[in-house]
Amino acid sequence: MATKKQVFSQKISVAPMLDWTDRHFRYFMRLITHHATLYTEMIATPALILGNKDQLLQYNHEEHPVILQIGGSDPKQMALCAKMAADYGYDGININAGCPSSRVQSGRFGAILMKTPELVADCVEKMKAASSLPVSVKTRIALESNQDGFESLFHFADLVKKAGCDHLIVHARKAKLNWSPEDNRKRLPLDYETVYRLKKSFPDMPISINGNVLTLDAAAEHLNHVDGVMIGRVAYGNPYLMSEVDKRFYGDKRPLLSRTQILEQMIPYLEKNQQHLNVILPHLMGLFHGTPVSKSYKQTLNRKNLQDVISFLSDLKGSQSL
């Protein structure tokens, strides 16, 4: 899939989220923001190497800038996947070194890699040698058992930077292995100051922050301290929040699309991909979040019938502008 790459800034990005940030959601998100960097769901390196590459790596050309996130710990396999990402025209490749889920630990990737930062650095170095793509790493502050989180994070960042890491993304929490991602989120405190401190220690290394960023005002405040902000669950649950990203953070003067206009622009995509409606329509559930039609809209999508969606849109256009 040869595509023209765009120059982009990762001032604002949408986090990779398993089962959520697939190519259909990314197409939808790109209607809302032209500039925010998008990430794929995490793909395990063995799946890429042994599985159907075309099926796993396909995306819509409208998604750029889009970065492939992979999970693995074998430097040779990681290098091979970096070459695949370049061959398929991705704008970068990202290493998952932060997910605490037990199901990724069994594959020796995710947060367990914080125990072996030298291995992560080796992966970065091999991936850099295998392709010209920017290589980034997404991690957490430290493992929960580590008393001095900053010291551990500094050591990790220093090693991957020396290996050639182009961008470090830090979820501003420690990680507790064998706890679910939800338990980690709910039971472990946020620590933005440690990430800010890391940026001061590495002024020449692009560093982004992630973790419970729920408003664009909060993102703007973080940008006073770090280079980029990664927004996660709220971009999925309330995607229209991202509609002001282009104007506010990138100086784009194009008029904002309304929610109704975004849904209207999704219709041709839904018509083209009717066999995937069961997968696509749940990604659209949050579009009218907080509006009077939110409940009826969700009920319409739950019927998984395209004609019902088109009828809802027609009624919406005839009665109000949202």
C-alpha positions in Angstrom: 0.0 0.0 0.0 2.1 2.9 -1.3 0.9 6.2 0.1 2.3 9.7 0.3 3.5 10.4 3.8 2.7 13.7 5.5 4.9 15.8 7.7 3.2 15.8 11.1 3.5 16.8 14.7 2.5 14.6 17.6 1.4 17.5 19.7 -1.9 15.7 20.0 -2.5 12.0 19.4 -5.1 9.3 20.0 -3.9 6.4 22.1 -3.7 2.9 20.8 -6.5 1.0 22.4 -7.1 -2.7 21.9 -10.5 -3.6 20.3 -11.2 0.1 19.8 -8.7 1.9 17.5 -9.1 -0.3 14.5 -9.0 1.1 10.9 -12.8 1.9 11.0 -12.5 4.0 14.1 -9.4 5.7 12.7 -11.3 6.6 9.5 -14.1 8.0 11.6 -11.7 10.0 13.8 -9.9 11.4 10.8 -13.2 13.1 9.8 -13.1 14.9 13.1 -9.4 15.9 13.2 -7.1 16.1 10.3 -3.9 16.6 12.4 -4.0 14.4 15.5 -1.7 11.4 15.1 -3.6 8.1 15.2 -2.2 4.8 16.4 -3.3 1.2 15.5 -4.3 -1.3 18.1 -1.4 -3.3 19.4 -0.4 -6.2 17.1 1.8 -8.9 18.5 4.9 -9.5 16.4 4.3 -13.3 16.0 0.9 -12.6 14.6 2.5 -10.2 12.0 5.2 -12.6 11.1 3.1 -15.8 10.9 -0.3 -14.4 10.1 -2.1 -12.6 7.3 -0.1 -9.4 7.0 -2.5 -7.8 4.5 -5.4 -8.3 6.9 -3.5 -7.1 9.9 -1.8 -4.1 8.4 -4.5 -2.7 6.0 -5.7 0.8 6.6 -7.5 3.6 4.8 -5.2 6.1 3.1 -7.2 8.9 4.8 -5.8 7.8 8.2 -2.4 9.4 7.8 -0.6 10.3 10.0 -1.0 6.8 11.5 1.5 4.8 13.5 1.7 1.0 13.9 1.9 -0.2 17.5 3.5 -3.6 18.0 4.1 -5.9 21.0 7.1 -8.1 21.2 10.5 -8.5 22.7 12.6 -10.4 20.2 14.8 -7.7 18.5 15.0 -9.6 15.2 11.3 -10.0 15.0 10.8 -6.4 16.0 13.1 -5.3 13.2 11.2 -7.4 10.7 8.0 -5.8 11.8 9.5 -2.3 11.4 10.4 -3.2 7.8 6.8 -4.4 7.2 5.5 -1.1 8.7 7.7 0.9 6.3 6.6 -1.3 3.3 3.0 -0.7 4.1 3.5 3.1 4.3 3.0 3.7 8.0 4.3 7.0 9.4 6.1 5.4 12.3 6.2 2.3 14.6 5.7 2.1 18.3 6.8 -0.4 20.9 4.3 -1.3 23.6 6.2 -1.4 26.9 3.5 -0.3 29.2 0.4 -2.5 29.1 0.0 -4.4 32.4 -2.4 -7.0 31.2 -1.5 -10.6 32.0 -2.3 -11.7 28.5 0.5 -9.6 27.0 3.0 -10.6 29.7 2.7 -14.2 28.5 4.1 -12.9 25.2 6.9 -11.0 27.0 5.8 -7.6 26.0 3.9 -4.7 27.6 4.8 -3.4 31.1 6.9 -6.5 31.9 9.5 -5.0 29.5 10.2 -2.3 32.1 12.1 -5.1 33.9 14.5 -5.3 31.0 15.1 -1.8 29.6 18.3 -3.0 27.9 16.2 -5.4 25.8 13.9 -2.6 24.8 16.9 -0.5 23.8 18.2 -3.4 21.7 14.8 -3.7 20.0 14.9 0.1 19.2 18.4 -0.2 17.8 17.5 -3.1 15.5 14.3 -1.5 14.4 16.1 1.7 13.5 18.6 -0.3 11.4 15.8 -2.1 9.6 13.8 0.9 8.3 13.9 4.6 8.1 10.6 5.0 10.1 10.6 6.9 13.4 10.6 4.4 16.3 8.7 5.4 19.5 8.2 3.6 22.8 5.1 3.8 25.0 5.7 2.9 28.6 4.8 3.8 32.2 6.7 5.5 35.0 7.9 2.3 36.6 6.6 -1.0 38.0 4.6 -0.5 41.1 7.1 -2.4 43.2 9.8 0.2 42.3 10.1 2.7 45.1 11.9 5.4 43.1 9.9 5.7 40.0 11.9 8.6 38.6 15.2 6.8 38.8 13.8 3.8 37.0 12.2 5.9 34.3 15.3 8.0 33.8 17.4 4.9 33.3 14.8 3.5 30.8 14.6 6.8 28.9 18.4 7.1 28.8 18.9 3.7 27.3 16.2 4.0 24.6 17.4 7.5 23.7 20.9 6.2 23.2 19.6 3.4 21.0 17.9 5.9 18.7 14.3 6.2 20.1 12.7 9.1 18.3 9.8 9.7 20.8 9.0 8.5 24.3 5.3 8.3 25.4 4.8 8.0 29.2 1.6 6.9 30.8 1.8 8.9 34.0 1.2 6.0 36.4 3.2 3.1 37.7 2.1 -0.4 36.5 1.1 -3.3 38.7 1.7 -6.6 36.8 -1.2 -9.1 36.9 -3.7 -6.3 37.5 -6.1 -5.5 34.7 -5.6 -2.2 32.8 -8.8 -1.1 34.5 -7.5 -1.9 38.0 -4.3 -0.1 37.2 -6.2 2.9 36.1 -8.5 3.0 39.1 -6.2 1.9 41.9 -2.9 3.6 41.1 -2.4 7.3 41.3 -1.4 9.6 38.4 1.9 11.3 38.7 2.3 14.0 36.0 5.1 15.7 37.8 7.5 12.8 37.3 6.9 13.0 33.5 7.5 16.7 33.6 10.7 16.1 35.5 11.8 13.6 32.9 11.3 16.1 30.1 13.5 18.6 31.9 16.2 15.9 32.1 15.9 15.1 28.3 15.3 18.5 26.7 16.2 17.2 23.2 14.1 14.1 23.3 10.4 14.4 22.3 8.3 13.2 25.2 4.5 12.9 25.3 2.3 12.3 28.3 -0.7 10.0 28.6 -3.2 9.2 31.4 -6.7 10.6 32.2 -6.5 13.6 29.9 -10.2 14.4 29.6 -10.3 17.9 28.2 -8.4 20.0 25.6 -7.8 22.5 28.4 -5.9 19.8 30.3 -4.0 18.9 27.1 -3.0 22.6 26.7 -1.7 22.7 30.3 0.4 19.5 29.8 1.9 21.1 26.7 3.5 23.7 28.9 5.7 20.9 30.2 6.0 18.2 27.6 6.1 18.0 23.8 2.9 16.0 23.2 -0.3 14.7 24.8 -1.9 11.4 24.0 -5.6 11.2 24.6 -7.3 7.9 25.3 -10.7 6.8 26.4 -12.4 10.1 26.2 -11.5 10.3 22.4 -13.5 7.1 22.0 -16.4 7.9 24.4 -16.8 11.5 23.3 -15.0 11.7 19.9 -16.4 15.2 19.0 -14.2 16.6 21.8 -11.4 16.2 19.2 -13.1 18.5 16.7 -11.3 21.6 18.0 -7.9 20.0 18.0 -6.9 21.2 14.5 -7.8 24.9 15.1 -6.5 25.1 18.7 -3.2 23.2 18.4 -2.4 23.3 14.7 -3.7 26.6 13.6 -6.0 25.0 11.0 -8.6 27.6 9.9 -11.0 25.2 8.2 -14.5 25.4 9.6 -15.5 22.7 12.0 -17.9 20.0 10.8 -21.0 19.5 12.9 -21.8 16.1 14.4 -24.5 15.8 11.8 -22.1 16.5 9.0 -19.6 14.0 10.3 -22.3 11.3 10.4 -23.3 12.3 6.9 -19.7 11.9 5.7 -19.6 8.4 7.3 -22.5 7.1 5.3 -20.6 6.3 2.1 -18.0 4.5 4.2 -20.8 2.5 5.9 -22.3 1.6 2.5 -18.9 0.4 1.2 -18.3 -1.7 4.3 -21.8 -3.0 5.1 -20.4 -6.5 5.9 -18.5 -4.8 8.8 -21.4 -2.9 10.3 -21.4 -4.9 13.5 -17.8 -3.8 14.1 -18.0 -0.2 12.8 -21.3 1.1 14.3 -20.1 0.7 18.0 -17.2 3.0 17.2 -19.7 5.8 16.4 -21.8 5.5 19.6 -20.2 8.6 21.3 -20.6 11.0 18.4 -23.7 12.7 19.9 -22.5 12.4 23.5 -24.1 15.0 25.7 -26.8 16.1 23.2 -30.6 15.6 23.4 -30.5 12.9 20.7 -27.8 10.8 22.2 -30.1 8.1 23.5 -32.2 7.7 20.3 -29.0 7.8 18.3 -27.4 4.9 20.2 -30.7 3.0 20.0 -30.6 3.4 16.2 -27.0 2.2 16.0 -27.7 -0.8 18.2 -30.2 -2.0 15.5 -27.2 -2.5 13.2 -29.3 -1.5 10.2 -27.8 1.0 7.8 -31.2 2.2 6.5 -32.2 3.1 10.1 -29.0 5.2 10.4 -29.7 7.0 7.1 -33.3 7.7 8.3 -32.1 9.0 11.6 -29.7 11.3 9.8 -32.5 12.5 7.5 -34.7 13.3 10.5 -31.9 15.0 12.2 -31.1 17.3 9.2 -34.7 18.2 9.0 -35.2 19.2 12.6 -32.0 20.6 14.1 -28.3 21.2 13.6 -26.0 19.3 15.9 
